[in-house]
Amino acid sequence: MPKNKVKFGLKNVHYAPGTIDPATNTATYDTPVPWPGAVSLTMDAEGGTTKFRADNIDYWVGQANNGYSGDFESALVPDSFRVDILGDIEDANGVLVENAEAPTKIFALLFQFEGDIRGTRHVLYNCTATRPSVSGQTTEEEIEPQTETMTLTAATVFIPALGINAVKGKVEADKTAIYNNWFNQVYQTTGSASEFQITFDSNGGSAVASETVASGGTVTQPTDPTLADHTFAGWFLDPAFTQAYDFTAPVYTNLVLYAKWTEV
């Protein structure tokens, strides 16, 4: 019997190229990249239930979590994804050339479901993707937009601070600091699970020392950095300066804060 599939609408989709250390199965990730035009994500859990019967009962029951697999549909697969993950090459003339010998790289997929009243944000840690199919059709009287679909597989990575193999993570809006920073870097608990590192990127200004903050604590606002011919305009959660940092917010993750400058 075929499985029932639920098709979820998406928004705020990002991908983050990553590498896996085969000796430890731990992952490191680059800065997440926006994926515009995401349409839907359909994922099935991989694994199953194993039962051992004795005394005419289910004496032992084990469940295997082998991640997820399914389909990801978007208006177009971004060229940046084709280069970063699928291994395509952009030549000197700006032509994107598909490299038949390129190995597929792993990435984290970050996203949010459309219509989720809690605004929950998600990450799948260890994704691989097939190449999207090539399709098209002649123009008809009624125009129907064509989309591109690729098959995704989400496997596990090891999180040393928790001592577990993790497939995915999620956060709701009440965890303000993590929530606001979700699409700026891939969340992983690192180091001690009770302490987090706060790094200040002065963006060309004078250096600002990093801080270590206990879980649930707040960042001590440092003395404003200086930069010749510029006025300091505050600390932000993202290098595009769209989210000002709230120094009263509790900390539950490592953070990088970016200095914004206004030219005098």
ABEGO torsion letter per residue (X at the ends): XBBBBBBBBBBGBBBBBBBBBAAAGBBBBBBBBBBBGBABBBBBBBEBBBBBBBGGBBABBBBBBAEBBEBBBBABBBAAAAAAAAGBBBBAAGBBBBBAABBBBBBBBBBBBBGBAAGBBBBBABBBBBBBBBBBBBBBABBBBBBBBBBBBBBBBBBAAAGBBBABBBBBAABAAAAAAAAABBBBBBEBAABBBBBBBAGGBBBBBBBBBBBGBBBBBBBBBBBBGBBBAEBBABAAGABBBBAABBBABBBBBBBBBBBX
